[in-house]
Amino acid sequence: MRSGMLGRMEDVTPQEGLRRVQQGALLVDVREQNEFDEVHAEGAQLIPLSEFEARYAELPKDRELVMICRSGARSARAGEFLKAQGYGQVVNLAGGTMAWVQDGLPSVQGQN
């Protein structure tokens, strides 16, 4: 049952997020470039929160979006913003990149 409460993001576990990405969802990382370069989930597209309002229109409206940051707080804010802009399929990855890496899911480290 869906609540009509505005601004409540659905949280998914890292495993569920990966499953959705494998089914065609886009993983969107909203951390800053230096954080992304240190480590990020494989296949994530970077749009830093600091640039998000200017760049969110790059994201497709016809695909599910799985939002990810370091721990889940910034990505929830970005996801709520997207929902307010009319994006229908947006979920937040609970625990963020830290949880993704901790769970041993595919990630890329130390890109320069």
Secondary structure, DSSP 8 states (H G I E B T S, - for coil): -----TT--EEE-HHHHHHHHHTT-EEEE-S-HHHHHHEEETT-EE--GGGHHHHGGGS-SSS-EEEE-SSSHHHHHHHHHHHHTT---EEEETTHHHHHHHTT--EEE---
